[in-house]
Amino acid sequence: MCYLCSITKCAHRTRFAKAARVEDFSSRDLFSPERERTTILLSAFINFVKFTEQYCDSFLKDLRERSDALIIQRDDAAEQLKEIQERIDEIK
């Protein structure tokens, strides 16, 4: 494994740990795990994932629906603009 890939993966794990409110996560937790500490970390990660699934899914669903509606509006506006441009070209 290349050194850059290793650093990138470690950075992702650290960001995930901070998102799960584990501020003191380090590479030692991976390379020299302690039973009690590992249990605490896994519990924090599982709780974070459950929280995210429970509260963020409805938010993301609503966001996707609004995004889809905006895309439809944009496509309709683009079609109207094309029709108006064609009429202008006919008049010229």
C-alpha positions in Angstrom: 0.0 0.0 0.0 1.4 3.4 -0.9 2.2 5.9 1.8 -0.3 8.5 0.4 -3.1 6.0 0.5 -2.3 5.2 4.1 -2.4 8.9 5.1 -5.7 9.4 3.2 -7.4 6.5 4.9 -6.1 7.6 8.3 -7.5 11.1 7.6 -10.9 9.7 6.7 -11.0 7.6 9.9 -10.1 10.6 12.0 -12.8 12.7 10.4 -15.3 10.0 11.0 -14.2 9.7 14.6 -14.6 13.4 15.1 -18.0 13.4 13.6 -18.9 10.6 16.1 -17.6 12.9 18.9 -14.5 10.8 19.5 -12.0 13.7 19.8 -9.0 11.6 20.9 -9.0 8.9 18.2 -5.5 8.1 17.0 -3.6 5.5 15.0 -2.7 3.8 18.3 -6.4 2.8 18.5 -5.9 0.8 15.4 -2.4 -0.6 15.8 -2.4 -1.2 19.5 -6.0 -1.6 20.5 -7.1 -2.0 24.1 -10.3 -4.0 24.9 -12.1 -1.3 26.9 -11.1 1.5 24.6 -12.2 -0.5 21.5 -15.6 -1.2 23.0 -16.1 2.6 23.7 -15.0 3.5 20.2 -17.3 0.9 18.5 -20.2 2.0 20.6 -19.6 5.6 19.6 -19.4 4.7 15.9 -22.5 2.5 16.0 -24.5 5.2 17.8 -23.3 7.8 15.3 -24.4 5.6 12.4 -27.8 4.9 14.0 -28.3 8.6 14.7 -27.4 9.5 11.1 -29.7 6.9 9.7 -32.6 7.8 11.9 -32.5 11.6 11.7 -30.7 12.4 8.5 -32.6 10.1 6.1 -35.8 12.1 6.2 -33.8 15.3 5.7 -32.0 13.8 2.8 -35.2 12.4 1.3 -36.8 15.9 1.4 -33.7 17.5 0.0 -33.7 15.0 -2.9 -37.4 15.6 -3.6 -36.8 19.4 -3.7 -33.8 18.9 -5.9 -35.8 16.8 -8.3 -38.5 19.4 -8.5 -35.9 22.1 -9.2 -34.4 20.1 -12.0 -37.8 19.7 -13.6 -38.4 23.4 -13.3 -35.0 24.1 -14.8 -35.7 21.7 -17.7 -39.1 23.4 -18.3 -37.5 26.8 -18.3 -34.8 25.7 -20.7 -37.5 24.3 -23.1 -39.5 27.5 -22.9 -36.3 29.5 -23.6 -35.6 27.3 -26.6 -39.1 27.8 -28.0 -38.9 31.6 -27.5 -35.5 31.7 -29.2 -36.9 29.7 -32.2 -39.8 32.2 -32.5 -37.3 35.1 -32.4 -35.2 33.5 -35.1 -38.4 33.0 -37.3 -39.3 36.7 -36.9 -35.8 37.8 -37.9 
